[in-house]
Amino acid sequence: NNVEKRSALENLDLILLCLDEIVDGG
């Protein structure tokens, strides 16, 4: 469960970074 939560958090961080880049670019 810990590993799954960790991977999920990492994915969320990547998604947030991508969203920030898109918003800044827009």
mmCIF file of the N, C-alpha and C atoms, coordinates in Angstrom:
data_MODEL
# 
_entry.id   MODEL 
# 
loop_
_atom_site.group_PDB 
_atom_site.id 
_atom_site.type_symbol 
_atom_site.label_atom_id 
_atom_site.label_alt_id 
_atom_site.label_comp_id 
_atom_site.label_asym_id 
_atom_site.label_entity_id 
_atom_site.label_seq_id 
_atom_site.pdbx_PDB_ins_code 
_atom_site.Cartn_x 
_atom_site.Cartn_y 
_atom_site.Cartn_z 
_atom_site.occupancy 
_atom_site.B_iso_or_equiv 
_atom_site.pdbx_formal_charge 
_atom_site.auth_seq_id 
_atom_site.auth_comp_id 
_atom_site.auth_asym_id 
_atom_site.auth_atom_id 
_atom_site.pdbx_PDB_model_num 
ATOM 1  N N  . ASN A 1 1  ? 0.847  -1.202 0.000   1.00 0.00 ? 1  ASN A N  1 
ATOM 2  C CA . ASN A 1 1  ? 0.000  0.000  0.000   1.00 0.00 ? 1  ASN A CA 1 
ATOM 3  C C  . ASN A 1 1  ? 0.879  1.248  0.000   1.00 0.00 ? 1  ASN A C  1 
ATOM 4  N N  . ASN A 1 2  ? 1.934  1.240  0.794   1.00 0.00 ? 2  ASN A N  1 
ATOM 5  C CA . ASN A 1 2  ? 2.821  2.410  0.848   1.00 0.00 ? 2  ASN A CA 1 
ATOM 6  C C  . ASN A 1 2  ? 3.411  2.700  -0.520  1.00 0.00 ? 2  ASN A C  1 
ATOM 7  N N  . VAL A 1 3  ? 3.855  1.652  -1.208  1.00 0.00 ? 3  VAL A N  1 
ATOM 8  C CA . VAL A 1 3  ? 4.460  1.845  -2.534  1.00 0.00 ? 3  VAL A CA 1 
ATOM 9  C C  . VAL A 1 3  ? 3.434  2.439  -3.484  1.00 0.00 ? 3  VAL A C  1 
ATOM 10 N N  . GLU A 1 4  ? 2.208  1.917  -3.439  1.00 0.00 ? 4  GLU A N  1 
ATOM 11 C CA . GLU A 1 4  ? 1.150  2.420  -4.331  1.00 0.00 ? 4  GLU A CA 1 
ATOM 12 C C  . GLU A 1 4  ? 0.871  3.889  -4.035  1.00 0.00 ? 4  GLU A C  1 
ATOM 13 N N  . LYS A 1 5  ? 0.784  4.236  -2.758  1.00 0.00 ? 5  LYS A N  1 
ATOM 14 C CA . LYS A 1 5  ? 0.520  5.632  -2.378  1.00 0.00 ? 5  LYS A CA 1 
ATOM 15 C C  . LYS A 1 5  ? 1.663  6.515  -2.859  1.00 0.00 ? 5  LYS A C  1 
ATOM 16 N N  . ARG A 1 6  ? 2.893  6.031  -2.696  1.00 0.00 ? 6  ARG A N  1 
ATOM 17 C CA . ARG A 1 6  ? 4.058  6.823  -3.104  1.00 0.00 ? 6  ARG A CA 1 
ATOM 18 C C  . ARG A 1 6  ? 4.013  7.069  -4.605  1.00 0.00 ? 6  ARG A C  1 
ATOM 19 N N  . SER A 1 7  ? 3.759  6.030  -5.392  1.00 0.00 ? 7  SER A N  1 
ATOM 20 C CA . SER A 1 7  ? 3.712  6.180  -6.857  1.00 0.00 ? 7  SER A CA 1 
ATOM 21 C C  . SER A 1 7  ? 2.571  7.113  -7.234  1.00 0.00 ? 7  SER A C  1 
ATOM 22 N N  . ALA A 1 8  ? 1.452  7.013  -6.553  1.00 0.00 ? 8  ALA A N  1 
ATOM 23 C CA . ALA A 1 8  ? 0.293  7.871  -6.857  1.00 0.00 ? 8  ALA A CA 1 
ATOM 24 C C  . ALA A 1 8  ? 0.656  9.325  -6.586  1.00 0.00 ? 8  ALA A C  1 
ATOM 25 N N  . LEU A 1 9  ? 1.340  9.579  -5.477  1.00 0.00 ? 9  LEU A N  1 
ATOM 26 C CA . LEU A 1 9  ? 1.736  10.954 -5.147  1.00 0.00 ? 9  LEU A CA 1 
ATOM 27 C C  . LEU A 1 9  ? 2.705  11.481 -6.194  1.00 0.00 ? 9  LEU A C  1 
ATOM 28 N N  . GLU A 1 10 ? 3.640  10.637 -6.637  1.00 0.00 ? 10 GLU A N  1 
ATOM 29 C CA . GLU A 1 10 ? 4.603  11.070 -7.651  1.00 0.00 ? 10 GLU A CA 1 
ATOM 30 C C  . GLU A 1 10 ? 3.868  11.428 -8.936  1.00 0.00 ? 10 GLU A C  1 
ATOM 31 N N  . ASN A 1 11 ? 2.891  10.591 -9.311  1.00 0.00 ? 11 ASN A N  1 
ATOM 32 C CA . ASN A 1 11 ? 2.115  10.863 -10.529 1.00 0.00 ? 11 ASN A CA 1 
ATOM 33 C C  . ASN A 1 11 ? 1.369  12.180 -10.378 1.00 0.00 ? 11 ASN A C  1 
ATOM 34 N N  . LEU A 1 12 ? 0.804  12.421 -9.197  1.00 0.00 ? 12 LEU A N  1 
ATOM 35 C CA . LEU A 1 12 ? 0.070  13.672 -8.966  1.00 0.00 ? 12 LEU A CA 1 
ATOM 36 C C  . LEU A 1 12 ? 1.012  14.857 -9.125  1.00 0.00 ? 12 LEU A C  1 
ATOM 37 N N  . ASP A 1 13 ? 2.224  14.739 -8.583  1.00 0.00 ? 13 ASP A N  1 
ATOM 38 C CA . ASP A 1 13 ? 3.198  15.831 -8.704  1.00 0.00 ? 13 ASP A CA 1 
ATOM 39 C C  . ASP A 1 13 ? 3.481  16.114 -10.165 1.00 0.00 ? 13 ASP A C  1 
ATOM 40 N N  . LEU A 1 14 ? 3.689  15.051 -10.959 1.00 0.00 ? 14 LEU A N  1 
ATOM 41 C CA . LEU A 1 14 ? 3.985  15.237 -12.387 1.00 0.00 ? 14 LEU A CA 1 
ATOM 42 C C  . LEU A 1 14 ? 2.810  15.908 -13.083 1.00 0.00 ? 14 LEU A C  1 
ATOM 43 N N  . ILE A 1 15 ? 1.602  15.471 -12.756 1.00 0.00 ? 15 ILE A N  1 
ATOM 44 C CA . ILE A 1 15 ? 0.399  16.052 -13.383 1.00 0.00 ? 15 ILE A CA 1 
ATOM 45 C C  . ILE A 1 15 ? 0.288  17.531 -13.019 1.00 0.00 ? 15 ILE A C  1 
ATOM 46 N N  . LEU A 1 16 ? 0.519  17.843 -11.736 1.00 0.00 ? 16 LEU A N  1 
ATOM 47 C CA . LEU A 1 16 ? 0.427  19.243 -11.304 1.00 0.00 ? 16 LEU A CA 1 
ATOM 48 C C  . LEU A 1 16 ? 1.466  20.085 -12.033 1.00 0.00 ? 16 LEU A C  1 
ATOM 49 N N  . LEU A 1 17 ? 2.680  19.557 -12.193 1.00 0.00 ? 17 LEU A N  1 
ATOM 50 C CA . LEU A 1 17 ? 3.731  20.297 -12.898 1.00 0.00 ? 17 LEU A CA 1 
ATOM 51 C C  . LEU A 1 17 ? 3.308  20.545 -14.333 1.00 0.00 ? 17 LEU A C  1 
ATOM 52 N N  . CYS A 1 18 ? 2.762  19.530 -14.985 1.00 0.00 ? 18 CYS A N  1 
ATOM 53 C CA . CYS A 1 18 ? 2.318  19.674 -16.386 1.00 0.00 ? 18 CYS A CA 1 
ATOM 54 C C  . CYS A 1 18 ? 1.210  20.717 -16.461 1.00 0.00 ? 18 CYS A C  1 
ATOM 55 N N  . LEU A 1 19 ? 0.266  20.665 -15.526 1.00 0.00 ? 19 LEU A N  1 
ATOM 56 C CA . LEU A 1 19 ? -0.839 21.633 -15.534 1.00 0.00 ? 19 LEU A CA 1 
ATOM 57 C C  . LEU A 1 19 ? -0.286 23.042 -15.347 1.00 0.00 ? 19 LEU A C  1 
ATOM 58 N N  . ASP A 1 20 ? 0.655  23.209 -14.437 1.00 0.00 ? 20 ASP A N  1 
ATOM 59 C CA . ASP A 1 20 ? 1.249  24.530 -14.203 1.00 0.00 ? 20 ASP A CA 1 
ATOM 60 C C  . ASP A 1 20 ? 1.892  25.042 -15.479 1.00 0.00 ? 20 ASP A C  1 
ATOM 61 N N  . GLU A 1 21 ? 2.621  24.172 -16.181 1.00 0.00 ? 21 GLU A N  1 
ATOM 62 C CA . GLU A 1 21 ? 3.290  24.584 -17.417 1.00 0.00 ? 21 GLU A CA 1 
ATOM 63 C C  . GLU A 1 21 ? 2.257  24.996 -18.457 1.00 0.00 ? 21 GLU A C  1 
ATOM 64 N N  . ILE A 1 22 ? 1.176  24.221 -18.560 1.00 0.00 ? 22 ILE A N  1 
ATOM 65 C CA . ILE A 1 22 ? 0.121  24.529 -19.544 1.00 0.00 ? 22 ILE A CA 1 
ATOM 66 C C  . ILE A 1 22 ? -0.522 25.874 -19.198 1.00 0.00 ? 22 ILE A C  1 
ATOM 67 N N  . VAL A 1 23 ? -0.841 26.077 -17.921 1.00 0.00 ? 23 VAL A N  1 
ATOM 68 C CA . VAL A 1 23 ? -1.480 27.334 -17.504 1.00 0.00 ? 23 VAL A CA 1 
ATOM 69 C C  . VAL A 1 23 ? -0.540 28.505 -17.773 1.00 0.00 ? 23 VAL A C  1 
ATOM 70 N N  . ASP A 1 24 ? 0.732  28.351 -17.414 1.00 0.00 ? 24 ASP A N  1 
ATOM 71 C CA . ASP A 1 24 ? 1.700  29.429 -17.644 1.00 0.00 ? 24 ASP A CA 1 
ATOM 72 C C  . ASP A 1 24 ? 1.832  29.702 -19.134 1.00 0.00 ? 24 ASP A C  1 
ATOM 73 N N  . GLY A 1 25 ? 1.871  28.640 -19.933 1.00 0.00 ? 25 GLY A N  1 
ATOM 74 C CA . GLY A 1 25 ? 2.013  28.803 -21.382 1.00 0.00 ? 25 GLY A CA 1 
ATOM 75 C C  . GLY A 1 25 ? 0.786  29.475 -21.978 1.00 0.00 ? 25 GLY A C  1 
ATOM 76 N N  . GLY A 1 26 ? -0.404 29.151 -21.419 1.00 0.00 ? 26 GLY A N  1 
ATOM 77 C CA . GLY A 1 26 ? -1.633 29.715 -21.955 1.00 0.00 ? 26 GLY A CA 1 
ATOM 78 C C  . GLY A 1 26 ? -1.770 31.157 -21.521 1.00 0.00 ? 26 GLY A C  1 
# 
